[in-house]
Every structure is written in structure tokens, then in C-alpha cells.
Amino acid sequence: MKVLMINGSPRANGNTSIALNEMKTVFEKEGVDAEIVQVGSEAVRGCIACNRCAELGKCVFDDVVNKLAVKLSEADGLVVASPVYYASANATLIAVLDRLFYSTSFDKTMKVGASVVCARRGGCSATFDELNKYFTISNMPIASSQYWNAIHGRGPGEAVGDAEGIQTMRVLARNMTFLMKSIELGKEKYGLPEKEEVVRTHFIR
């Protein structure tokens, strides 16, 4: 099994990395191949709604988003992680996720999602909710933990001292592994849920 882990922090070895590496260790112990991709320091522009992706099969801006698309198509799960900026996720990460989810046409049904947030103090819940919306619009079940998936720290490395946050990451990785494996068994026995043709309702008449 494979998990793609996207780090939205501009700091490669910051507190968000501590959370992801804790999860990665658990994934590897459980036999899950986990790859962390750092995007927070990339120069990524936002989606311009040009819809060229429908013609090209990929985003018209050929950057890290198209590289992530290939990895996501092969993954059984996706973890997205961000530091909290003004009670929101890093803008670069949001640009990546907007384009990644919009430009990819492959079915994401039953790929397991999990979001992780890191803050000095507040804004974790709002950022957590913001990131989970990418999963819930894509037929992706969300893995949970014993607490909201948050870790706290300000200075470099301080998150190591958040024992509850570190434990939350380990529990999250174990729960996510269990869910991915259970879904794989379910697909073998029952297949994926029946698909309906998508109905689009507009509110302008």
C-alpha cells in the first residue's frame, strides 16, 4: 500500500515535518510505503479556471502539481499537512490542492484522506476543517485519531515536546492504515459503491 504525504510548510525540517515523520515511521512499521513531498517553499500559482486540464489531462501549469497527480493516482491514501497562518492553511498548499483536485480526472473514491495541522496556539480547528473539504468532495473517507489531528510548537523542533500531539499522529497513522487495508479487502469482496451520473444544479434561472 502507498500513502502520499504532502507537507505544506515552507520549512523542510519544521514542526509540521515532525508530525509527518512520526506518521511515516508508523506507516513503514505497518508495511505501508509512505512518501513525503515538500511543497510549501515551491513557487506555485493558483488555479485560473481555464479548464485546459479537461483537454490536456493535466494542469496547464506544468509544475509540482502534475508530479503529485501521478503519485496520488497510485496512492491508497493522502495526508496533507500545514502550519496555521491566520487560522488558515499555507496559501501555497491551498493553491496546490485546488489545482491537484480540480485537474485530475481519475477516480479518488475510497482513497483515504487525513489532514494534519500545526500551530503555536490557535487556528488548528479552522485549518483542519479547511483541509478536510478536499476529501469530502471527492468520495474519500477521512481517517481520524484520538483527538483532532493537531500538533503544537512555535520554534524549530518544539513540537517534539507536544507528547499528546505526537501520540495523536501515531494513532492517526495506525487508524489510517487499518482503514486503507479494510477498504482494500472490501473492494476485493464487494467492489466499489455504485456510481450515479453526476447531477449539477445551478441556482440561477
C-alpha positions as CSV (number, residue, x, y, z in Angstrom):
1,M,0.0,0.0,0.0
2,K,1.1,3.6,-0.7
3,V,0.5,6.9,1.1
4,L,1.3,10.2,-0.4
5,M,2.1,12.8,2.3
6,I,2.2,16.5,1.3
7,N,4.0,18.9,3.5
8,G,2.7,22.5,3.0
9,S,5.2,24.1,5.3
10,P,7.9,26.3,3.8
11,R,10.3,24.8,6.4
12,A,11.6,21.4,5.4
13,N,12.5,20.4,8.9
14,G,10.0,22.3,10.9
15,N,7.3,21.3,13.3
16,T,5.0,20.1,10.6
17,S,7.7,17.7,9.4
18,I,7.9,16.3,12.9
19,A,4.3,15.3,12.8
20,L,4.6,13.7,9.3
21,N,7.8,11.8,10.2
22,E,6.1,10.4,13.2
23,M,3.3,9.1,11.0
24,K,5.8,7.9,8.4
25,T,7.6,5.7,11.0
26,V,4.3,4.0,11.9
27,F,3.3,3.5,8.2
28,E,6.6,1.8,7.5
29,K,6.3,-0.5,10.5
30,E,2.8,-1.4,9.2
31,G,4.2,-2.2,5.8
32,V,2.9,0.9,4.1
33,D,5.1,2.8,1.6
34,A,5.0,6.5,2.6
35,E,6.5,9.3,0.7
36,I,6.7,12.9,2.0
37,V,6.7,15.7,-0.7
38,Q,7.6,19.2,0.4
39,V,5.6,21.9,-1.4
40,G,5.5,24.8,1.0
41,S,8.5,26.5,-0.5
42,E,7.6,25.9,-4.1
43,A,6.5,28.8,-6.4
44,V,3.0,27.6,-7.2
45,R,0.3,29.8,-8.7
46,G,-3.3,29.3,-8.0
47,C,-6.0,27.8,-10.3
48,I,-7.2,30.3,-13.0
49,A,-10.3,28.1,-14.0
50,C,-9.1,27.9,-17.6
51,N,-10.3,24.3,-17.9
52,R,-7.4,23.3,-20.1
53,C,-6.9,20.3,-17.8
54,A,-10.0,18.8,-19.4
55,E,-8.2,18.9,-22.8
56,L,-4.7,18.1,-21.6
57,G,-5.4,15.5,-18.9
58,K,-3.2,17.6,-16.6
59,C,-2.9,21.1,-15.3
60,V,-1.7,23.6,-17.9
61,F,0.9,24.9,-15.4
62,D,3.5,22.1,-15.5
63,D,5.0,22.2,-12.0
64,V,4.9,20.1,-8.8
65,V,1.1,19.7,-9.1
66,N,1.4,17.4,-12.2
67,K,4.1,15.4,-10.4
68,L,1.8,15.0,-7.4
69,A,-1.0,13.9,-9.6
70,V,0.9,10.8,-10.8
71,K,1.8,9.9,-7.2
72,L,-1.8,10.5,-6.0
73,S,-3.2,8.3,-8.8
74,E,-1.1,5.4,-7.5
75,A,-1.7,6.0,-3.8
76,D,-4.2,4.4,-1.4
77,G,-4.1,7.3,0.9
78,L,-3.3,11.0,1.1
79,V,-2.1,13.0,4.1
80,V,-2.0,16.8,3.7
81,A,-0.2,18.9,6.4
82,S,0.1,22.6,7.0
83,P,1.2,25.1,9.6
84,V,-1.5,27.6,10.6
85,Y,-1.4,31.1,9.1
86,Y,-4.1,33.4,10.2
87,A,-6.4,30.5,11.2
88,S,-5.9,29.0,7.7
89,A,-3.6,26.7,5.8
90,N,-0.5,27.9,4.0
91,A,-1.6,29.6,0.8
92,T,0.9,27.7,-1.3
93,L,-0.6,24.4,-0.1
94,I,-4.1,25.6,-0.9
95,A,-3.0,26.5,-4.4
96,V,-1.5,23.1,-4.8
97,L,-4.6,21.3,-3.6
98,D,-7.0,23.4,-5.6
99,R,-5.2,22.6,-8.8
100,L,-4.4,19.0,-7.9
101,F,-8.0,18.0,-7.1
102,Y,-9.5,20.1,-10.0
103,S,-7.1,19.0,-12.7
104,T,-7.1,15.2,-12.0
105,S,-9.9,13.2,-13.6
106,F,-9.0,9.8,-12.1
107,D,-11.5,8.4,-9.5
108,K,-10.5,9.1,-5.9
109,T,-13.3,7.1,-4.4
110,M,-12.2,5.3,-1.3
111,K,-8.7,6.7,-1.3
112,V,-8.3,7.5,2.4
113,G,-7.6,11.1,3.4
114,A,-6.1,12.7,6.5
115,S,-5.2,16.3,7.3
116,V,-2.6,17.4,9.9
117,V,-2.2,20.9,11.3
118,C,0.5,22.6,13.3
119,A,0.2,25.9,15.3
120,R,1.8,27.8,18.1
121,R,-1.6,28.2,19.8
122,G,-4.9,28.7,17.9
123,G,-6.4,28.3,14.5
124,C,-5.9,24.5,14.3
125,S,-9.6,23.6,14.1
126,A,-10.4,26.0,11.3
127,T,-7.4,24.8,9.3
128,F,-8.3,21.2,9.9
129,D,-11.8,21.8,8.6
130,E,-10.5,23.6,5.6
131,L,-8.2,20.8,4.5
132,N,-10.8,18.1,5.1
133,K,-13.1,19.6,2.5
134,Y,-10.9,18.3,-0.3
135,F,-11.6,14.8,0.8
136,T,-15.3,15.1,1.4
137,I,-16.0,16.5,-2.1
138,S,-14.1,13.5,-3.7
139,N,-15.7,10.4,-2.2
140,M,-12.7,10.0,0.1
141,P,-13.2,8.6,3.6
142,I,-11.3,10.5,6.3
143,A,-9.1,8.8,8.9
144,S,-9.5,10.1,12.5
145,S,-7.4,9.9,15.6
146,Q,-7.9,10.2,19.4
147,Y,-8.0,14.0,19.1
148,W,-8.2,16.5,16.2
149,N,-5.0,15.9,14.1
150,A,-3.1,18.8,15.5
151,I,0.4,19.3,16.9
152,H,1.7,22.4,18.7
153,G,5.1,24.2,18.6
154,R,6.5,27.6,17.7
155,G,10.3,27.5,17.4
156,P,12.0,24.8,15.3
157,G,11.7,21.4,16.9
158,E,9.3,22.4,19.7
159,A,6.6,20.1,18.5
160,V,8.7,17.2,19.8
161,G,7.6,18.4,23.3
162,D,3.9,18.0,22.5
163,A,3.6,14.5,23.7
164,E,-0.2,14.4,23.1
165,G,0.2,15.7,19.6
166,I,2.9,13.2,18.8
167,Q,0.8,10.4,20.1
168,T,-2.2,11.7,18.1
169,M,0.0,11.3,14.9
170,R,0.9,7.7,15.7
171,V,-2.7,6.8,16.4
172,L,-3.8,8.6,13.2
173,A,-1.3,6.6,11.1
174,R,-2.4,3.3,12.6
175,N,-6.1,4.1,12.1
176,M,-5.4,5.2,8.5
177,T,-3.5,2.0,7.8
178,F,-6.4,-0.1,9.2
179,L,-8.9,1.8,7.1
180,M,-6.9,1.5,3.9
181,K,-6.4,-2.2,4.4
182,S,-10.1,-2.7,5.3
183,I,-11.2,-0.8,2.2
184,E,-8.8,-2.9,0.0
185,L,-10.4,-6.1,1.4
186,G,-13.9,-4.6,0.9
187,K,-13.1,-3.8,-2.7
188,E,-12.0,-7.4,-3.3
189,K,-15.2,-8.8,-1.9
190,Y,-17.8,-6.1,-2.7
191,G,-16.2,-3.8,-5.2
192,L,-16.7,0.0,-5.1
193,P,-20.0,1.6,-4.4
194,E,-22.4,2.0,-7.4
195,K,-21.8,5.2,-9.3
196,E,-24.5,7.5,-10.5
197,E,-24.3,10.1,-13.2
198,V,-23.4,13.4,-11.6
199,V,-26.2,15.9,-11.3
200,R,-25.2,19.6,-11.4
201,T,-27.8,22.0,-10.0
202,H,-27.4,25.8,-10.6
203,F,-29.3,28.4,-8.7
204,I,-29.6,31.0,-11.5
205,R,-32.8,30.7,-13.6
